[in-house]
Amino acid sequence: MRRRFWHFPQADGDGDGDACVPPVLVYADLLATGDARCIETAKRLYETHVVRPVRQA
């Protein structure tokens, strides 16, 4: 286990503060498996939770 190094704002009921892990960590973990299904899921997560918010900023 690792110590958590991220801090999300408290949940305010709109769903934004309800995340457990930053999406980029989940993305990296899925890629590291090498499994084709996990890599496909990582690509979807990347497009919806990593790249899209950056493009909107």
HTML snippet that shows the backbone in 3Dmol.js (N, CA, C, O; Angstrom):
<script src="https://3Dmol.org/build/3Dmol-min.js"></script>
<div id="view" style="width:600px;height:400px;position:relative"></div>
<script>
const pdb = `
ATOM      1  N   MET A   1       0.837  -1.177   0.000  1.00  0.00           N
ATOM      2  CA  MET A   1       0.000   0.000   0.000  1.00  0.00           C
ATOM      3  C   MET A   1       0.879   1.236   0.000  1.00  0.00           C
ATOM      4  O   MET A   1       1.958   1.261   0.592  1.00  0.00           O
ATOM      5  N   ARG A   2       0.408   2.217  -0.651  1.00  0.00           N
ATOM      6  CA  ARG A   2       1.099   3.505  -0.702  1.00  0.00           C
ATOM      7  C   ARG A   2       0.280   4.536   0.046  1.00  0.00           C
ATOM      8  O   ARG A   2      -0.939   4.419   0.169  1.00  0.00           O
ATOM      9  N   ARG A   3       0.966   5.540   0.538  1.00  0.00           N
ATOM     10  CA  ARG A   3       0.249   6.650   1.157  1.00  0.00           C
ATOM     11  C   ARG A   3      -0.387   7.487   0.074  1.00  0.00           C
ATOM     12  O   ARG A   3       0.221   7.741  -0.966  1.00  0.00           O
ATOM     13  N   ARG A   4      -1.600   7.910   0.316  1.00  0.00           N
ATOM     14  CA  ARG A   4      -2.311   8.760  -0.640  1.00  0.00           C
ATOM     15  C   ARG A   4      -1.620  10.122  -0.683  1.00  0.00           C
ATOM     16  O   ARG A   4      -1.342  10.720   0.356  1.00  0.00           O
ATOM     17  N   PHE A   5      -1.343  10.609  -1.914  1.00  0.00           N
ATOM     18  CA  PHE A   5      -0.682  11.899  -2.069  1.00  0.00           C
ATOM     19  C   PHE A   5      -1.563  12.920  -2.776  1.00  0.00           C
ATOM     20  O   PHE A   5      -1.095  14.002  -3.132  1.00  0.00           O
ATOM     21  N   TRP A   6      -2.828  12.589  -2.982  1.00  0.00           N
ATOM     22  CA  TRP A   6      -3.745  13.517  -3.617  1.00  0.00           C
ATOM     23  C   TRP A   6      -4.843  13.881  -2.620  1.00  0.00           C
ATOM     24  O   TRP A   6      -5.130  13.139  -1.681  1.00  0.00           O
ATOM     25  N   HIS A   7      -5.435  15.020  -2.849  1.00  0.00           N
ATOM     26  CA  HIS A   7      -6.496  15.491  -1.966  1.00  0.00           C
ATOM     27  C   HIS A   7      -7.621  16.062  -2.811  1.00  0.00           C
ATOM     28  O   HIS A   7      -7.436  17.047  -3.525  1.00  0.00           O
ATOM     29  N   PHE A   8      -8.776  15.444  -2.728  1.00  0.00           N
ATOM     30  CA  PHE A   8      -9.941  15.925  -3.443  1.00  0.00           C
ATOM     31  C   PHE A   8     -10.773  16.806  -2.519  1.00  0.00           C
ATOM     32  O   PHE A   8     -10.774  16.607  -1.304  1.00  0.00           O
ATOM     33  N   PRO A   9     -11.469  17.763  -3.080  1.00  0.00           N
ATOM     34  CA  PRO A   9     -12.383  18.548  -2.228  1.00  0.00           C
ATOM     35  C   PRO A   9     -13.455  17.631  -1.644  1.00  0.00           C
ATOM     36  O   PRO A   9     -13.732  16.567  -2.197  1.00  0.00           O
ATOM     37  N   GLN A  10     -14.039  18.026  -0.565  1.00  0.00           N
ATOM     38  CA  GLN A  10     -15.105  17.229   0.042  1.00  0.00           C
ATOM     39  C   GLN A  10     -16.257  17.074  -0.941  1.00  0.00           C
ATOM     40  O   GLN A  10     -16.535  17.968  -1.740  1.00  0.00           O
ATOM     41  N   ALA A  11     -16.914  15.941  -0.870  1.00  0.00           N
ATOM     42  CA  ALA A  11     -18.061  15.690  -1.744  1.00  0.00           C
ATOM     43  C   ALA A  11     -19.142  16.726  -1.465  1.00  0.00           C
ATOM     44  O   ALA A  11     -19.521  16.946  -0.315  1.00  0.00           O
ATOM     45  N   ASP A  12     -19.632  17.354  -2.516  1.00  0.00           N
ATOM     46  CA  ASP A  12     -20.656  18.381  -2.357  1.00  0.00           C
ATOM     47  C   ASP A  12     -21.983  17.977  -2.969  1.00  0.00           C
ATOM     48  O   ASP A  12     -22.878  18.806  -3.135  1.00  0.00           O
ATOM     49  N   GLY A  13     -22.109  16.692  -3.307  1.00  0.00           N
ATOM     50  CA  GLY A  13     -23.372  16.200  -3.821  1.00  0.00           C
ATOM     51  C   GLY A  13     -23.500  16.214  -5.330  1.00  0.00           C
ATOM     52  O   GLY A  13     -24.430  15.616  -5.872  1.00  0.00           O
ATOM     53  N   ASP A  14     -22.573  16.893  -6.036  1.00  0.00           N
ATOM     54  CA  ASP A  14     -22.684  16.930  -7.497  1.00  0.00           C
ATOM     55  C   ASP A  14     -21.836  15.862  -8.173  1.00  0.00           C
ATOM     56  O   ASP A  14     -21.808  15.782  -9.401  1.00  0.00           O
ATOM     57  N   GLY A  15     -21.146  15.045  -7.391  1.00  0.00           N
ATOM     58  CA  GLY A  15     -20.375  13.947  -7.947  1.00  0.00           C
ATOM     59  C   GLY A  15     -18.926  14.279  -8.208  1.00  0.00           C
ATOM     60  O   GLY A  15     -18.128  13.362  -8.400  1.00  0.00           O
ATOM     61  N   ASP A  16     -18.542  15.554  -8.224  1.00  0.00           N
ATOM     62  CA  ASP A  16     -17.165  15.915  -8.527  1.00  0.00           C
ATOM     63  C   ASP A  16     -16.198  15.547  -7.413  1.00  0.00           C
ATOM     64  O   ASP A  16     -15.052  15.194  -7.691  1.00  0.00           O
ATOM     65  N   GLY A  17     -16.618  15.619  -6.191  1.00  0.00           N
ATOM     66  CA  GLY A  17     -15.735  15.342  -5.067  1.00  0.00           C
ATOM     67  C   GLY A  17     -15.786  13.905  -4.594  1.00  0.00           C
ATOM     68  O   GLY A  17     -15.266  13.593  -3.523  1.00  0.00           O
ATOM     69  N   ASP A  18     -16.396  13.024  -5.363  1.00  0.00           N
ATOM     70  CA  ASP A  18     -16.589  11.649  -4.942  1.00  0.00           C
ATOM     71  C   ASP A  18     -15.497  10.697  -5.433  1.00  0.00           C
ATOM     72  O   ASP A  18     -15.562   9.502  -5.146  1.00  0.00           O
ATOM     73  N   ALA A  19     -14.517  11.186  -6.152  1.00  0.00           N
ATOM     74  CA  ALA A  19     -13.478  10.329  -6.722  1.00  0.00           C
ATOM     75  C   ALA A  19     -12.589   9.748  -5.628  1.00  0.00           C
ATOM     76  O   ALA A  19     -12.333  10.400  -4.616  1.00  0.00           O
ATOM     77  N   CYS A  20     -12.129   8.537  -5.835  1.00  0.00           N
ATOM     78  CA  CYS A  20     -11.248   7.879  -4.874  1.00  0.00           C
ATOM     79  C   CYS A  20      -9.791   7.990  -5.295  1.00  0.00           C
ATOM     80  O   CYS A  20      -8.902   8.124  -4.454  1.00  0.00           O
ATOM     81  N   VAL A  21      -9.552   7.933  -6.591  1.00  0.00           N
ATOM     82  CA  VAL A  21      -8.202   7.931  -7.144  1.00  0.00           C
ATOM     83  C   VAL A  21      -8.196   8.828  -8.381  1.00  0.00           C
ATOM     84  O   VAL A  21      -9.155   8.825  -9.153  1.00  0.00           O
ATOM     85  N   PRO A  22      -7.120   9.596  -8.574  1.00  0.00           N
ATOM     86  CA  PRO A  22      -7.038  10.400  -9.797  1.00  0.00           C
ATOM     87  C   PRO A  22      -7.096   9.500 -11.038  1.00  0.00           C
ATOM     88  O   PRO A  22      -6.444   8.457 -11.080  1.00  0.00           O
ATOM     89  N   PRO A  23      -7.868   9.900 -12.036  1.00  0.00           N
ATOM     90  CA  PRO A  23      -8.007   9.064 -13.236  1.00  0.00           C
ATOM     91  C   PRO A  23      -6.680   8.724 -13.907  1.00  0.00           C
ATOM     92  O   PRO A  23      -6.545   7.640 -14.475  1.00  0.00           O
ATOM     93  N   VAL A  24      -5.714   9.607 -13.856  1.00  0.00           N
ATOM     94  CA  VAL A  24      -4.440   9.321 -14.511  1.00  0.00           C
ATOM     95  C   VAL A  24      -3.722   8.143 -13.839  1.00  0.00           C
ATOM     96  O   VAL A  24      -2.986   7.418 -14.508  1.00  0.00           O
ATOM     97  N   LEU A  25      -3.918   7.941 -12.541  1.00  0.00           N
ATOM     98  CA  LEU A  25      -3.325   6.777 -11.873  1.00  0.00           C
ATOM     99  C   LEU A  25      -4.007   5.485 -12.299  1.00  0.00           C
ATOM    100  O   LEU A  25      -3.349   4.464 -12.503  1.00  0.00           O
ATOM    101  N   VAL A  26      -5.317   5.534 -12.431  1.00  0.00           N
ATOM    102  CA  VAL A  26      -6.051   4.355 -12.902  1.00  0.00           C
ATOM    103  C   VAL A  26      -5.613   4.027 -14.332  1.00  0.00           C
ATOM    104  O   VAL A  26      -5.399   2.865 -14.676  1.00  0.00           O
ATOM    105  N   TYR A  27      -5.485   5.063 -15.152  1.00  0.00           N
ATOM    106  CA  TYR A  27      -5.035   4.891 -16.541  1.00  0.00           C
ATOM    107  C   TYR A  27      -3.673   4.186 -16.579  1.00  0.00           C
ATOM    108  O   TYR A  27      -3.500   3.210 -17.309  1.00  0.00           O
ATOM    109  N   ALA A  28      -2.722   4.673 -15.802  1.00  0.00           N
ATOM    110  CA  ALA A  28      -1.387   4.078 -15.787  1.00  0.00           C
ATOM    111  C   ALA A  28      -1.419   2.639 -15.291  1.00  0.00           C
ATOM    112  O   ALA A  28      -0.722   1.778 -15.827  1.00  0.00           O
ATOM    113  N   ASP A  29      -2.216   2.381 -14.280  1.00  0.00           N
ATOM    114  CA  ASP A  29      -2.316   1.033 -13.742  1.00  0.00           C
ATOM    115  C   ASP A  29      -2.902   0.067 -14.770  1.00  0.00           C
ATOM    116  O   ASP A  29      -2.425  -1.059 -14.912  1.00  0.00           O
ATOM    117  N   LEU A  30      -3.926   0.506 -15.479  1.00  0.00           N
ATOM    118  CA  LEU A  30      -4.528  -0.341 -16.514  1.00  0.00           C
ATOM    119  C   LEU A  30      -3.532  -0.637 -17.638  1.00  0.00           C
ATOM    120  O   LEU A  30      -3.459  -1.766 -18.123  1.00  0.00           O
ATOM    121  N   LEU A  31      -2.773   0.366 -18.048  1.00  0.00           N
ATOM    122  CA  LEU A  31      -1.776   0.146 -19.103  1.00  0.00           C
ATOM    123  C   LEU A  31      -0.695  -0.835 -18.658  1.00  0.00           C
ATOM    124  O   LEU A  31      -0.220  -1.650 -19.450  1.00  0.00           O
ATOM    125  N   ALA A  32      -0.315  -0.752 -17.401  1.00  0.00           N
ATOM    126  CA  ALA A  32       0.766  -1.593 -16.880  1.00  0.00           C
ATOM    127  C   ALA A  32       0.414  -3.076 -16.885  1.00  0.00           C
ATOM    128  O   ALA A  32       1.309  -3.921 -16.848  1.00  0.00           O
ATOM    129  N   THR A  33      -0.874  -3.403 -16.931  1.00  0.00           N
ATOM    130  CA  THR A  33      -1.252  -4.822 -16.914  1.00  0.00           C
ATOM    131  C   THR A  33      -0.836  -5.536 -18.191  1.00  0.00           C
ATOM    132  O   THR A  33      -0.512  -6.724 -18.170  1.00  0.00           O
ATOM    133  N   GLY A  34      -0.845  -4.806 -19.305  1.00  0.00           N
ATOM    134  CA  GLY A  34      -0.514  -5.433 -20.575  1.00  0.00           C
ATOM    135  C   GLY A  34      -1.663  -6.214 -21.179  1.00  0.00           C
ATOM    136  O   GLY A  34      -1.543  -6.725 -22.293  1.00  0.00           O
ATOM    137  N   ASP A  35      -2.764  -6.317 -20.475  1.00  0.00           N
ATOM    138  CA  ASP A  35      -3.940  -7.048 -20.948  1.00  0.00           C
ATOM    139  C   ASP A  35      -4.690  -6.197 -21.968  1.00  0.00           C
ATOM    140  O   ASP A  35      -4.912  -5.007 -21.742  1.00  0.00           O
ATOM    141  N   ALA A  36      -5.072  -6.791 -23.070  1.00  0.00           N
ATOM    142  CA  ALA A  36      -5.733  -6.053 -24.154  1.00  0.00           C
ATOM    143  C   ALA A  36      -7.032  -5.392 -23.690  1.00  0.00           C
ATOM    144  O   ALA A  36      -7.324  -4.264 -24.086  1.00  0.00           O
ATOM    145  N   ARG A  37      -7.806  -6.074 -22.863  1.00  0.00           N
ATOM    146  CA  ARG A  37      -9.065  -5.499 -22.382  1.00  0.00           C
ATOM    147  C   ARG A  37      -8.807  -4.309 -21.460  1.00  0.00           C
ATOM    148  O   ARG A  37      -9.530  -3.314 -21.511  1.00  0.00           O
ATOM    149  N   CYS A  38      -7.787  -4.411 -20.625  1.00  0.00           N
ATOM    150  CA  CYS A  38      -7.443  -3.298 -19.729  1.00  0.00           C
ATOM    151  C   CYS A  38      -6.922  -2.106 -20.524  1.00  0.00           C
ATOM    152  O   CYS A  38      -7.210  -0.957 -20.190  1.00  0.00           O
ATOM    153  N   ILE A  39      -6.166  -2.375 -21.561  1.00  0.00           N
ATOM    154  CA  ILE A  39      -5.637  -1.299 -22.398  1.00  0.00           C
ATOM    155  C   ILE A  39      -6.770  -0.581 -23.111  1.00  0.00           C
ATOM    156  O   ILE A  39      -6.745   0.643 -23.236  1.00  0.00           O
ATOM    157  N   GLU A  40      -7.759  -1.323 -23.577  1.00  0.00           N
ATOM    158  CA  GLU A  40      -8.927  -0.706 -24.211  1.00  0.00           C
ATOM    159  C   GLU A  40      -9.675   0.181 -23.220  1.00  0.00           C
ATOM    160  O   GLU A  40     -10.089   1.290 -23.559  1.00  0.00           O
ATOM    161  N   THR A  41      -9.842  -0.304 -22.019  1.00  0.00           N
ATOM    162  CA  THR A  41     -10.497   0.489 -20.978  1.00  0.00           C
ATOM    163  C   THR A  41      -9.666   1.728 -20.656  1.00  0.00           C
ATOM    164  O   THR A  41     -10.221   2.806 -20.444  1.00  0.00           O
ATOM    165  N   ALA A  42      -8.357   1.585 -20.617  1.00  0.00           N
ATOM    166  CA  ALA A  42      -7.465   2.718 -20.358  1.00  0.00           C
ATOM    167  C   ALA A  42      -7.622   3.786 -21.432  1.00  0.00           C
ATOM    168  O   ALA A  42      -7.613   4.978 -21.121  1.00  0.00           O
ATOM    169  N   LYS A  43      -7.762   3.385 -22.671  1.00  0.00           N
ATOM    170  CA  LYS A  43      -7.942   4.350 -23.761  1.00  0.00           C
ATOM    171  C   LYS A  43      -9.233   5.142 -23.577  1.00  0.00           C
ATOM    172  O   LYS A  43      -9.261   6.356 -23.777  1.00  0.00           O
ATOM    173  N   ARG A  44     -10.288   4.453 -23.198  1.00  0.00           N
ATOM    174  CA  ARG A  44     -11.569   5.134 -22.963  1.00  0.00           C
ATOM    175  C   ARG A  44     -11.462   6.105 -21.798  1.00  0.00           C
ATOM    176  O   ARG A  44     -11.924   7.242 -21.884  1.00  0.00           O
ATOM    177  N   LEU A  45     -10.860   5.660 -20.722  1.00  0.00           N
ATOM    178  CA  LEU A  45     -10.681   6.511 -19.548  1.00  0.00           C
ATOM    179  C   LEU A  45      -9.828   7.734 -19.896  1.00  0.00           C
ATOM    180  O   LEU A  45     -10.124   8.847 -19.461  1.00  0.00           O
ATOM    181  N   TYR A  46      -8.785   7.524 -20.669  1.00  0.00           N
ATOM    182  CA  TYR A  46      -7.905   8.617 -21.084  1.00  0.00           C
ATOM    183  C   TYR A  46      -8.689   9.691 -21.835  1.00  0.00           C
ATOM    184  O   TYR A  46      -8.547  10.883 -21.564  1.00  0.00           O
ATOM    185  N   GLU A  47      -9.510   9.255 -22.775  1.00  0.00           N
ATOM    186  CA  GLU A  47     -10.284  10.209 -23.578  1.00  0.00           C
ATOM    187  C   GLU A  47     -11.328  10.953 -22.746  1.00  0.00           C
ATOM    188  O   GLU A  47     -11.543  12.147 -22.960  1.00  0.00           O
ATOM    189  N   THR A  48     -11.969  10.284 -21.819  1.00  0.00           N
ATOM    190  CA  THR A  48     -13.062  10.920 -21.082  1.00  0.00           C
ATOM    191  C   THR A  48     -12.623  11.662 -19.830  1.00  0.00           C
ATOM    192  O   THR A  48     -13.244  12.657 -19.456  1.00  0.00           O
ATOM    193  N   HIS A  49     -11.555  11.194 -19.169  1.00  0.00           N
ATOM    194  CA  HIS A  49     -11.199  11.782 -17.876  1.00  0.00           C
ATOM    195  C   HIS A  49      -9.829  12.435 -17.813  1.00  0.00           C
ATOM    196  O   HIS A  49      -9.517  13.111 -16.833  1.00  0.00           O
ATOM    197  N   VAL A  50      -9.005  12.249 -18.835  1.00  0.00           N
ATOM    198  CA  VAL A  50      -7.669  12.848 -18.828  1.00  0.00           C
ATOM    199  C   VAL A  50      -7.558  13.937 -19.885  1.00  0.00           C
ATOM    200  O   VAL A  50      -7.237  15.080 -19.560  1.00  0.00           O
ATOM    201  N   VAL A  51      -7.815  13.606 -21.123  1.00  0.00           N
ATOM    202  CA  VAL A  51      -7.628  14.561 -22.214  1.00  0.00           C
ATOM    203  C   VAL A  51      -8.767  15.589 -22.279  1.00  0.00           C
ATOM    204  O   VAL A  51      -8.508  16.781 -22.438  1.00  0.00           O
ATOM    205  N   ARG A  52      -9.983  15.155 -22.161  1.00  0.00           N
ATOM    206  CA  ARG A  52     -11.133  16.078 -22.291  1.00  0.00           C
ATOM    207  C   ARG A  52     -11.067  17.223 -21.301  1.00  0.00           C
ATOM    208  O   ARG A  52     -11.243  18.369 -21.716  1.00  0.00           O
ATOM    209  N   PRO A  53     -10.822  16.988 -20.004  1.00  0.00           N
ATOM    210  CA  PRO A  53     -10.732  18.121 -19.073  1.00  0.00           C
ATOM    211  C   PRO A  53      -9.594  19.078 -19.406  1.00  0.00           C
ATOM    212  O   PRO A  53      -9.717  20.283 -19.188  1.00  0.00           O
ATOM    213  N   VAL A  54      -8.492  18.557 -19.931  1.00  0.00           N
ATOM    214  CA  VAL A  54      -7.367  19.422 -20.306  1.00  0.00           C
ATOM    215  C   VAL A  54      -7.735  20.277 -21.509  1.00  0.00           C
ATOM    216  O   VAL A  54      -7.395  21.459 -21.562  1.00  0.00           O
ATOM    217  N   ARG A  55      -8.419  19.691 -22.462  1.00  0.00           N
ATOM    218  CA  ARG A  55      -8.834  20.449 -23.651  1.00  0.00           C
ATOM    219  C   ARG A  55      -9.841  21.540 -23.293  1.00  0.00           C
ATOM    220  O   ARG A  55      -9.843  22.607 -23.908  1.00  0.00           O
ATOM    221  N   GLN A  56     -10.689  21.281 -22.310  1.00  0.00           N
ATOM    222  CA  GLN A  56     -11.709  22.244 -21.915  1.00  0.00           C
ATOM    223  C   GLN A  56     -11.132  23.398 -21.096  1.00  0.00           C
ATOM    224  O   GLN A  56     -11.757  24.454 -20.990  1.00  0.00           O
ATOM    225  N   ALA A  57      -9.966  23.208 -20.526  1.00  0.00           N
ATOM    226  CA  ALA A  57      -9.363  24.245 -19.667  1.00  0.00           C
ATOM    227  C   ALA A  57      -8.857  25.427 -20.460  1.00  0.00           C
ATOM    228  O   ALA A  57      -8.327  26.377 -19.883  1.00  0.00           O
TER     229      ALA A  57
END
`;
const viewer = $3Dmol.createViewer("view");
viewer.addModel(pdb, "pdb");
viewer.setStyle({}, {cartoon: {color: "spectrum"}});
viewer.zoomTo();
viewer.render();
</script>
